[in-house]
């Protein structure tokens, strides 16, 4: 199975940037659709972005966030620019065996990394 570990979270001021990383330890990384989700306190987990070959983004982050992957390093990234306070959340990496943006359809989850955006 895939083990996913996120890193790169932290505190940043509004308008700033962060790059999140998700390292996978399994042998089948290149076969998975990789995704980023986020969850703020008191809110449901929501889809942010995913990709296999093509990329797909939630409207709330389109134009500001970029998802990418390096299959040679078993790593997926989320470059976050022009951050807003409403982006504050725990960001979680996920892997799916099929194309899906659904929370309940992901096969593997990381534990998350906290991103806090101050105004």
Phi, psi and omega in degrees: 000165179270132171251128186243131180229118180270155174205166175105355178289167180166194180259130180216149178279154178307137183093348181276185184227152172216152172238120177266147177234149176225114181260130180252139183258352182282178183261358186243026185306315186294343181271351184264147164279120181261143186218158170241134173237167175217154180215119176266156179304131179079001180241159177285153176295135183231149179290140177246305183195154172208167178196152162241284168258310178273166182243146179219136185231149168293148182301329184293340183241355182301131182089346179247324182252149176226124175263141178211166179215150176235098184295331178294333180255003183052045186224139173242145184238157170226106176274121184244117179243163179049049185294145180240155178305327179289353173279351181300125183181168165277125180260128184241138175269143180218156178230138180228148179277353177220168179286116181201147173250006184278138178299320185281352184257002178283144182267329180221146179228143165275175181273345174102159174224137187275130174244122179240123181248118181263152179264000000 
